[in-house]
Amino acid sequence: MKYGRYTHTALGTIFQLVNLLTVDEVAFTEEKVTLTSGKNGRLDYALKTGTSSYEVYELKPMSYRTNSKKHASALKQLNNYVNGINANGFLNDPKATATKGTKFNPNGLVINDPFDSNKVIKFYTYDDDPGMIYYDSLDREKPNEDLKVVPEPKTSEIWDALSGFFAPSYRPNGIPLPNGLPPLGGDKGNGGLTPFPIPIPKYIIP
């Protein structure tokens, strides 16, 4: 339970931070969905990719990937959110449509385990499992032989790492960036400032 709360919050923060720097797309976390059954559910992450278009993501422990019964349960939950949005709308938009997410791809992201200094938490995605994101707790020495630990990364390094979780077509040129970050896409003339500082968490770049 403690890992579930922490990983949902940590990945949700990264999800929203990256999308805060984009122009058209907006990231939502823990939003209510009216299911086709009439009951209410609460999805993990939703990415607004168009006027009324959304991608939906569900985060689960790795056991939900490796155990067939758990995996079926996770897929049912994800499908319920997608079908609920397609049937009943989302965020007061009755025309909203949804699909299983593919644009946000945190595969390989590693963050510190706050409950055990000898471990890290690693996130995984799979091409045959759109919309599903998994996490696992691993010994610090084992997640990746080439793991690079960055105790106090520069803001530009953080942005380079975070922006790598999106397909190139998803990252627009010259998006407004916080002070200290280079303009995205190599367009040095279109960088900008935000009116507030963005805290940069300590984490590990795989």
MIDOSE-1310 file (N, C-alpha, C; in nm, 2 decimals, decimal comma, always signed):
residues 206
mkyg	+0,08/-0,12/+0,00/+0,00/+0,00/+0,00/+0,09/+0,13/+0,00; +0,20/+0,12/+0,08/+0,28/+0,24/+0,09/+0,35/+0,27/-0,04; +0,39/+0,16/-0,11/+0,45/+0,18/-0,24/+0,35/+0,23/-0,35; +0,23/+0,19/-0,34/+0,12/+0,23/-0,43/+0,10/+0,38/-0,42
ryth	+0,08/+0,43/-0,30/+0,06/+0,57/-0,28/+0,18/+0,66/-0,33; +0,30/+0,61/-0,29/+0,42/+0,69/-0,33/+0,44/+0,69/-0,48; +0,44/+0,57/-0,54/+0,47/+0,56/-0,69/+0,36/+0,64/-0,77; +0,24/+0,63/-0,73/+0,13/+0,70/-0,80/+0,16/+0,85/-0,79
talg	+0,20/+0,90/-0,68/+0,22/+1,04/-0,66/+0,35/+1,09/-0,73; +0,45/+1,01/-0,72/+0,58/+1,04/-0,78/+0,57/+1,05/-0,93; +0,51/+0,94/-0,99/+0,50/+0,94/-1,14/+0,40/+1,04/-1,19; +0,30/+1,06/-1,11/+0,20/+1,17/-1,15/+0,26/+1,31/-1,15
tifq	+0,35/+1,33/-1,05/+0,42/+1,46/-1,05/+0,51/+1,48/-1,17; +0,58/+1,37/-1,21/+0,66/+1,38/-1,33/+0,57/+1,40/-1,46; +0,47/+1,32/-1,46/+0,37/+1,33/-1,57/+0,32/+1,47/-1,59; +0,28/+1,54/-1,48/+0,23/+1,67/-1,49/+0,34/+1,77/-1,52
lvnl	+0,46/+1,75/-1,46/+0,57/+1,84/-1,48/+0,60/+1,85/-1,63; +0,62/+1,74/-1,70/+0,65/+1,74/-1,84/+0,55/+1,81/-1,92; +0,42/+1,78/-1,89/+0,31/+1,84/-1,97/+0,29/+1,98/-1,93; +0,33/+2,03/-1,82/+0,32/+2,17/-1,78/+0,40/+2,26/-1,88
ltvd	+0,50/+2,20/-1,95/+0,59/+2,27/-2,04/+0,54/+2,26/-2,18; +0,43/+2,19/-2,21/+0,38/+2,18/-2,35/+0,27/+2,28/-2,37; +0,24/+2,30/-2,50/+0,14/+2,40/-2,53/+0,00/+2,35/-2,53; -0,03/+2,24/-2,60/-0,16/+2,19/-2,62/-0,21/+2,08/-2,53
evaf	-0,12/+1,99/-2,49/-0,15/+1,88/-2,41/-0,16/+1,91/-2,26; -0,25/+1,85/-2,19/-0,26/+1,87/-2,05/-0,27/+1,74/-1,98; -0,20/+1,73/-1,86/-0,20/+1,60/-1,79/-0,29/+1,61/-1,67; -0,37/+1,51/-1,65/-0,46/+1,50/-1,53/-0,43/+1,38/-1,45
teek	-0,45/+1,38/-1,32/-0,43/+1,27/-1,24/-0,55/+1,25/-1,14; -0,58/+1,13/-1,11/-0,68/+1,10/-1,01/-0,82/+1,17/-1,04; -0,86/+1,16/-1,17/-0,99/+1,23/-1,20/-1,10/+1,13/-1,20; -1,22/+1,17/-1,17/-1,34/+1,09/-1,16/-1,39/+1,06/-1,30
vtlt	-1,43/+0,93/-1,32/-1,49/+0,89/-1,45/-1,62/+0,82/-1,42; -1,73/+0,85/-1,49/-1,85/+0,78/-1,48/-1,85/+0,66/-1,57; -1,85/+0,54/-1,51/-1,84/+0,42/-1,59/-1,97/+0,39/-1,66; -1,96/+0,29/-1,75/-2,08/+0,25/-1,83/-2,19/+0,19/-1,74
sgkn	-2,15/+0,14/-1,62/-2,24/+0,08/-1,52/-2,32/+0,19/-1,45; -2,27/+0,31/-1,46/-2,33/+0,42/-1,39/-2,26/+0,45/-1,26; -2,17/+0,36/-1,22/-2,09/+0,39/-1,10/-1,97/+0,49/-1,14; -1,91/+0,54/-1,03/-1,79/+0,63/-1,05/-1,66/+0,55/-1,03
grld	-1,56/+0,58/-1,11/-1,43/+0,53/-1,09/-1,33/+0,65/-1,09; -1,21/+0,62/-1,06/-1,11/+0,73/-1,05/-0,98/+0,68/-1,12; -0,96/+0,73/-1,24/-0,84/+0,69/-1,32/-0,71/+0,74/-1,26; -0,60/+0,68/-1,30/-0,47/+0,72/-1,25/-0,42/+0,85/-1,32
yalk	-0,41/+0,83/-1,46/-0,36/+0,94/-1,54/-0,43/+0,96/-1,67; -0,46/+1,08/-1,71/-0,52/+1,10/-1,84/-0,45/+1,22/-1,91; -0,41/+1,20/-2,03/-0,34/+1,30/-2,11/-0,44/+1,36/-2,22; -0,47/+1,48/-2,21/-0,55/+1,55/-2,31/-0,47/+1,58/-2,43
tgts	-0,50/+1,52/-2,55/-0,42/+1,53/-2,67/-0,49/+1,61/-2,78; -0,61/+1,65/-2,76/-0,68/+1,72/-2,85/-0,80/+1,79/-2,78; -0,88/+1,86/-2,86/-0,99/+1,94/-2,80/-1,08/+1,85/-2,71; -1,11/+1,73/-2,75/-1,19/+1,64/-2,66/-1,13/+1,50/-2,66
syev	-1,00/+1,49/-2,69/-0,94/+1,36/-2,70/-0,85/+1,33/-2,58; -0,85/+1,21/-2,52/-0,77/+1,18/-2,41/-0,71/+1,04/-2,42; -0,59/+1,03/-2,36/-0,53/+0,90/-2,35/-0,53/+0,86/-2,20; -0,56/+0,74/-2,17/-0,57/+0,70/-2,03/-0,46/+0,60/-1,99
yelk	-0,41/+0,61/-1,87/-0,30/+0,53/-1,82/-0,34/+0,47/-1,68; -0,30/+0,35/-1,66/-0,32/+0,28/-1,53/-0,18/+0,23/-1,48; -0,15/+0,26/-1,35/-0,03/+0,22/-1,29/-0,05/+0,11/-1,19; +0,03/+0,00/-1,21/+0,01/-0,12/-1,12/+0,15/-0,17/-1,09
pmsy	+0,16/-0,25/-0,98/+0,28/-0,32/-0,94/+0,31/-0,43/-1,05; +0,44/-0,47/-1,06/+0,48/-0,56/-1,17/+0,40/-0,69/-1,16; +0,35/-0,73/-1,05/+0,27/-0,86/-1,03/+0,15/-0,86/-1,12; +0,10/-0,74/-1,16/-0,02/-0,73/-1,24/+0,02/-0,75/-1,39
rtns	+0,15/-0,75/-1,42/+0,19/-0,79/-1,55/+0,22/-0,94/-1,56; +0,28/-0,99/-1,46/+0,33/-1,13/-1,46/+0,22/-1,23/-1,42; +0,12/-1,19/-1,34/+0,02/-1,28/-1,30/-0,10/-1,26/-1,39; -0,15/-1,37/-1,46/-0,25/-1,36/-1,56/-0,38/-1,31/-1,50
kkha	-0,42/-1,35/-1,39/-0,55/-1,31/-1,33/-0,54/-1,16/-1,29; -0,43/-1,12/-1,23/-0,41/-0,98/-1,20/-0,41/-0,89/-1,32; -0,34/-0,94/-1,42/-0,33/-0,87/-1,55/-0,47/-0,85/-1,61; -0,55/-0,95/-1,61/-0,68/-0,94/-1,66/-0,77/-0,83/-1,58
salk	-0,74/-0,83/-1,45/-0,81/-0,74/-1,37/-0,77/-0,59/-1,40; -0,64/-0,57/-1,42/-0,59/-0,44/-1,45/-0,64/-0,39/-1,59; -0,64/-0,48/-1,68/-0,69/-0,44/-1,82/-0,84/-0,41/-1,81; -0,92/-0,48/-1,73/-1,06/-0,45/-1,71/-1,08/-0,32/-1,65
qlnn	-1,00/-0,28/-1,56/-1,01/-0,15/-1,49/-0,98/-0,04/-1,59; -0,87/-0,06/-1,67/-0,83/+0,04/-1,77/-0,94/+0,05/-1,88; -0,99/-0,06/-1,92/-1,10/-0,05/-2,02/-1,22/+0,01/-1,97; -1,25/-0,01/-1,84/-1,37/+0,05/-1,78/-1,36/+0,21/-1,79
yvng	-1,24/+0,26/-1,77/-1,22/+0,40/-1,77/-1,23/+0,45/-1,91; -1,17/+0,38/-2,01/-1,18/+0,42/-2,15/-1,32/+0,42/-2,20; -1,39/+0,31/-2,17/-1,53/+0,30/-2,22/-1,62/+0,40/-2,15; -1,59/+0,42/-2,02/-1,67/+0,52/-1,95/-1,66/+0,66/-2,01
inan	-1,54/+0,70/-2,04/-1,52/+0,83/-2,10/-1,59/+0,84/-2,24; -1,58/+0,73/-2,32/-1,64/+0,73/-2,45/-1,79/+0,73/-2,44; -1,85/+0,68/-2,34/-1,99/+0,67/-2,32/-2,05/+0,79/-2,25; -1,98/+0,85/-2,16/-2,03/+0,95/-2,07/-1,96/+1,08/-2,07
gfln	-1,85/+1,09/-2,14/-1,77/+1,21/-2,14/-1,67/+1,22/-2,03; -1,60/+1,33/-2,02/-1,50/+1,34/-1,92/-1,47/+1,49/-1,89; -1,46/+1,52/-1,76/-1,43/+1,66/-1,72/-1,53/+1,76/-1,78; -1,65/+1,73/-1,76/-1,76/+1,81/-1,81/-1,77/+1,83/-1,96
dpka	-1,71/+1,74/-2,03/-1,71/+1,75/-2,18/-1,78/+1,62/-2,23; -1,91/+1,63/-2,26/-1,98/+1,52/-2,31/-1,93/+1,46/-2,44; -1,85/+1,53/-2,51/-1,80/+1,48/-2,64/-1,66/+1,42/-2,62; -1,61/+1,41/-2,50/-1,48/+1,35/-2,48/-1,47/+1,21/-2,53
tatk	-1,36/+1,17/-2,59/-1,33/+1,04/-2,63/-1,19/+0,99/-2,57; -1,17/+0,86/-2,55/-1,05/+0,82/-2,49/-1,00/+0,69/-2,56; -0,87/+0,67/-2,55/-0,80/+0,55/-2,59/-0,70/+0,52/-2,49; -0,65/+0,39/-2,50/-0,54/+0,35/-2,41/-0,41/+0,43/-2,45
gtkf	-0,34/+0,48/-2,35/-0,23/+0,57/-2,37/-0,11/+0,51/-2,43; -0,04/+0,59/-2,52/+0,09/+0,54/-2,57/+0,19/+0,66/-2,58; +0,15/+0,78/-2,56/+0,24/+0,89/-2,58/+0,33/+0,91/-2,46; +0,28/+0,89/-2,34/+0,37/+0,90/-2,22/+0,43/+0,77/-2,20
npng	+0,56/+0,76/-2,20/+0,63/+0,63/-2,20/+0,75/+0,64/-2,10; +0,72/+0,62/-1,97/+0,83/+0,63/-1,87/+0,91/+0,50/-1,85; +0,91/+0,41/-1,95/+0,98/+0,29/-1,95/+1,13/+0,31/-1,91; +1,18/+0,25/-1,81/+1,32/+0,26/-1,77/+1,34/+0,37/-1,66
lvin	+1,24/+0,45/-1,63/+1,26/+0,56/-1,53/+1,28/+0,49/-1,40; +1,38/+0,54/-1,32/+1,42/+0,48/-1,19/+1,42/+0,60/-1,09; +1,35/+0,58/-0,98/+1,35/+0,68/-0,88/+1,39/+0,61/-0,75; +1,44/+0,69/-0,65/+1,48/+0,64/-0,52/+1,36/+0,58/-0,45
dpfd	+1,39/+0,47/-0,38/+1,29/+0,41/-0,29/+1,30/+0,48/-0,15; +1,19/+0,55/-0,11/+1,19/+0,63/+0,01/+1,19/+0,54/+0,13; +1,16/+0,41/+0,12/+1,14/+0,32/+0,23/+1,26/+0,23/+0,26; +1,35/+0,23/+0,16/+1,47/+0,14/+0,17/+1,58/+0,20/+0,08
snkv	+1,68/+0,25/+0,15/+1,79/+0,32/+0,08/+1,87/+0,23/-0,01; +1,86/+0,10/+0,01/+1,93/+0,00/-0,07/+1,85/-0,04/-0,20; +1,74/+0,02/-0,22/+1,65/-0,02/-0,33/+1,61/+0,10/-0,42; +1,57/+0,08/-0,54/+1,51/+0,18/-0,62/+1,38/+0,13/-0,68
ikfy	+1,30/+0,22/-0,73/+1,17/+0,18/-0,79/+1,19/+0,21/-0,94; +1,16/+0,11/-1,02/+1,18/+0,12/-1,17/+1,04/+0,10/-1,24; +1,02/+0,18/-1,34/+0,89/+0,18/-1,41/+0,91/+0,11/-1,55; +0,80/+0,04/-1,59/+0,81/-0,04/-1,72/+0,68/-0,01/-1,80
tydd	+0,70/-0,01/-1,93/+0,59/-0,02/-2,02/+0,62/-0,12/-2,13; +0,51/-0,17/-2,20/+0,53/-0,27/-2,30/+0,44/-0,24/-2,42; +0,50/-0,26/-2,54/+0,43/-0,23/-2,66/+0,30/-0,31/-2,68; +0,29/-0,43/-2,62/+0,17/-0,51/-2,63/+0,07/-0,48/-2,52
dpgm	+0,10/-0,38/-2,44/+0,01/-0,35/-2,33/-0,01/-0,20/-2,32; -0,07/-0,13/-2,42/-0,09/+0,01/-2,42/-0,17/+0,06/-2,30; -0,13/+0,17/-2,24/-0,21/+0,23/-2,13/-0,16/+0,18/-2,00; -0,09/+0,06/-1,99/-0,05/+0,01/-1,87/+0,09/+0,05/-1,84
iyyd	+0,12/+0,09/-1,71/+0,25/+0,13/-1,66/+0,27/+0,04/-1,54; +0,39/-0,02/-1,53/+0,42/-0,11/-1,41/+0,54/-0,05/-1,34; +0,55/-0,09/-1,21/+0,66/-0,06/-1,13/+0,71/-0,17/-1,05; +0,84/-0,17/-1,01/+0,89/-0,28/-0,93/+1,00/-0,22/-0,84
sldr	+1,02/-0,28/-0,73/+1,12/-0,24/-0,63/+1,24/-0,34/-0,65; +1,36/-0,28/-0,68/+1,48/-0,36/-0,72/+1,59/-0,31/-0,63; +1,69/-0,41/-0,61/+1,81/-0,37/-0,54/+1,88/-0,26/-0,62; +1,94/-0,17/-0,55/+2,00/-0,05/-0,61/+2,10/-0,09/-0,72
ekpn	+2,18/-0,19/-0,70/+2,29/-0,23/-0,79/+2,24/-0,30/-0,92; +2,11/-0,34/-0,92/+2,07/-0,43/-1,03/+1,98/-0,38/-1,13; +1,92/-0,26/-1,12/+1,82/-0,22/-1,22/+1,88/-0,20/-1,36; +2,00/-0,16/-1,37/+2,07/-0,13/-1,49/+2,22/-0,12/-1,47
edlk	+2,30/-0,20/-1,54/+2,44/-0,19/-1,52/+2,50/-0,06/-1,56; +2,43/+0,02/-1,64/+2,48/+0,15/-1,69/+2,41/+0,26/-1,61; +2,35/+0,23/-1,50/+2,27/+0,33/-1,42/+2,36/+0,44/-1,38; +2,31/+0,56/-1,41/+2,38/+0,68/-1,37/+2,31/+0,76/-1,26
vvpe	+2,37/+0,76/-1,15/+2,31/+0,83/-1,03/+2,34/+0,98/-1,04; +2,24/+1,06/-1,03/+2,26/+1,21/-1,04/+2,21/+1,27/-0,91; +2,29/+1,29/-0,81/+2,24/+1,34/-0,68/+2,18/+1,48/-0,69; +2,25/+1,56/-0,76/+2,20/+1,70/-0,78/+2,21/+1,74/-0,92
pkts	+2,11/+1,69/-1,00/+2,12/+1,72/-1,15/+2,09/+1,86/-1,18; +2,14/+1,91/-1,30/+2,11/+2,04/-1,35/+1,97/+2,04/-1,41; +1,91/+2,15/-1,41/+1,77/+2,16/-1,47/+1,77/+2,11/-1,61; +1,87/+2,14/-1,69/+1,87/+2,10/-1,83/+1,88/+1,95/-1,84
eiwd	+1,96/+1,88/-1,75/+1,97/+1,74/-1,75/+1,83/+1,68/-1,72; +1,76/+1,73/-1,62/+1,63/+1,68/-1,58/+1,54/+1,69/-1,70; +1,54/+1,81/-1,77/+1,44/+1,82/-1,88/+1,47/+1,72/-1,99; +1,60/+1,71/-2,02/+1,64/+1,61/-2,13/+1,59/+1,47/-2,09
alsg	+1,60/+1,43/-1,96/+1,56/+1,30/-1,92/+1,41/+1,29/-1,93; +1,34/+1,38/-1,88/+1,19/+1,38/-1,87/+1,13/+1,38/-2,01; +1,19/+1,47/-2,10/+1,13/+1,48/-2,23/+1,15/+1,36/-2,31; +1,25/+1,27/-2,27/+1,27/+1,15/-2,34/+1,16/+1,05/-2,33
ffap	+1,07/+1,07/-2,23/+0,96/+0,98/-2,21/+0,84/+1,01/-2,31; +0,86/+1,09/-2,41/+0,76/+1,12/-2,51/+0,82/+1,10/-2,65; +0,73/+1,06/-2,74/+0,77/+1,04/-2,88/+0,81/+1,18/-2,93; +0,91/+1,19/-3,03/+0,95/+1,31/-3,09/+0,84/+1,39/-3,14
syrp	+0,74/+1,33/-3,20/+0,63/+1,40/-3,26/+0,54/+1,47/-3,16; +0,56/+1,42/-3,03/+0,48/+1,48/-2,93/+0,54/+1,61/-2,87; +0,67/+1,63/-2,89/+0,74/+1,74/-2,83/+0,75/+1,85/-2,93; +0,67/+1,96/-2,91/+0,67/+2,07/-3,01/+0,80/+2,15/-3,00
ngip	+0,83/+2,22/-3,11/+0,95/+2,31/-3,10/+0,91/+2,44/-3,03; +1,01/+2,49/-2,96/+1,00/+2,62/-2,90/+0,89/+2,64/-2,80; +0,87/+2,53/-2,72/+0,77/+2,55/-2,61/+0,82/+2,64/-2,50; +0,73/+2,71/-2,43/+0,78/+2,79/-2,32/+0,84/+2,71/-2,21
lpng	+0,96/+2,74/-2,17/+1,03/+2,67/-2,07/+1,06/+2,75/-1,94; +1,08/+2,69/-1,83/+1,11/+2,77/-1,71/+1,25/+2,83/-1,72; +1,28/+2,93/-1,64/+1,41/+2,99/-1,65/+1,52/+2,89/-1,62; +1,62/+2,89/-1,71/+1,73/+2,80/-1,69/+1,73/+2,68/-1,78
lppl	+1,61/+2,65/-1,84/+1,60/+2,54/-1,93/+1,61/+2,58/-2,08; +1,68/+2,51/-2,16/+1,70/+2,54/-2,30/+1,57/+2,52/-2,37; +1,54/+2,60/-2,47/+1,41/+2,58/-2,55/+1,42/+2,44/-2,62; +1,30/+2,38/-2,62/+1,29/+2,24/-2,67/+1,30/+2,25/-2,83
ggdk	+1,36/+2,15/-2,88/+1,36/+2,13/-3,03/+1,47/+2,21/-3,10; +1,56/+2,27/-3,02/+1,67/+2,35/-3,08/+1,64/+2,49/-3,13; +1,52/+2,53/-3,10/+1,48/+2,67/-3,14/+1,51/+2,76/-3,03; +1,63/+2,83/-3,04/+1,68/+2,91/-2,93/+1,60/+3,04/-2,92
gngg	+1,52/+3,07/-3,02/+1,45/+3,20/-3,01/+1,31/+3,19/-2,94; +1,27/+3,07/-2,91/+1,13/+3,06/-2,86/+1,12/+3,02/-2,72; +1,23/+3,02/-2,65/+1,22/+2,98/-2,51/+1,15/+3,09/-2,43; +1,10/+3,06/-2,31/+1,03/+3,16/-2,24/+1,04/+3,13/-2,09
ltpf	+0,97/+3,21/-2,01/+0,98/+3,20/-1,86/+0,84/+3,17/-1,81; +0,84/+3,09/-1,70/+0,71/+3,08/-1,63/+0,71/+3,16/-1,51; +0,60/+3,21/-1,46/+0,59/+3,30/-1,35/+0,62/+3,24/-1,21; +0,66/+3,11/-1,21/+0,68/+3,04/-1,08/+0,79/+2,94/-1,10
pipi	+0,86/+2,91/-0,99/+0,97/+2,82/-1,00/+0,92/+2,67/-1,00; +0,98/+2,58/-1,07/+0,94/+2,44/-1,07/+1,05/+2,36/-0,99; +1,01/+2,30/-0,88/+1,10/+2,22/-0,80/+1,15/+2,10/-0,88; +1,28/+2,08/-0,87/+1,34/+1,97/-0,94/+1,37/+1,86/-0,84
pkyi	+1,31/+1,74/-0,85/+1,33/+1,63/-0,76/+1,46/+1,56/-0,79; +1,52/+1,50/-0,68/+1,64/+1,42/-0,70/+1,59/+1,28/-0,75; +1,65/+1,23/-0,85/+1,61/+1,10/-0,90/+1,73/+1,04/-0,99; +1,71/+0,93/-1,04/+1,81/+0,86/-1,11/+1,78/+0,85/-1,26
ip	+1,88/+0,88/-1,34/+1,86/+0,87/-1,49/+1,91/+0,74/-1,53; +1,82/+0,65/-1,59/+1,87/+0,52/-1,63/+1,96/+0,54/-1,76
